[in-house]
């Protein structure tokens, strides 16, 4: 009888752990997706800022180049 109770207890404990692990995996996956989305949005914003800065720098160089030729 003690063996049966022990097996039932082990079975119940094992099933509860499996149930928690299943739900926990979903939470972790959702957090990873949210973190990836946040990182990608930050990366896209940095790339856009770099493109704007690069275009601004090129525009400044183009406006300075004709002025230097005219002064020569």
SVG drawing of the C-alpha trace seen along z (x, -y; Angstrom):
<svg xmlns="http://www.w3.org/2000/svg" viewBox="-2 -84 45 86">
<polyline fill="none" stroke="black" stroke-width="0.4" points="0.0,0.0 2.9,-2.4 4.4,-1.8 1.1,-2.6 0.8,-5.9 4.4,-6.7 3.8,-6.1 0.6,-8.2 2.5,-11.0 5.4,-10.9 2.9,-10.8 1.0,-13.9 4.2,-15.8 5.5,-15.0 2.3,-16.0 2.2,-19.4 5.8,-20.1 5.0,-19.3 2.0,-21.6 4.1,-24.5 6.9,-23.9 4.5,-24.1 3.0,-27.4 6.4,-28.8 7.7,-28.2 5.0,-30.2 5.8,-33.1 9.5,-33.0 8.8,-32.9 6.5,-35.9 9.2,-37.8 11.8,-36.9 9.5,-38.1 8.8,-41.4 12.5,-41.9 13.4,-41.1 10.7,-43.6 12.0,-46.3 15.6,-45.7 14.6,-45.8 12.7,-49.0 15.7,-50.6 18.1,-49.3 15.8,-50.7 15.7,-54.1 19.5,-54.2 19.9,-53.3 17.5,-56.0 19.4,-58.6 22.6,-57.5 21.2,-57.9 19.9,-61.4 23.2,-62.4 25.1,-61.0 22.8,-62.9 23.3,-66.1 27.0,-65.7 27.0,-65.1 24.9,-68.1 27.3,-70.3 30.3,-68.9 28.6,-69.7 27.8,-73.3 31.3,-73.9 33.0,-72.5 31.6,-75.1 32.5,-77.9 36.1,-76.7 36.4,-76.6 35.0,-80.1 37.5,-81.5 40.5,-80.0"/>
</svg>
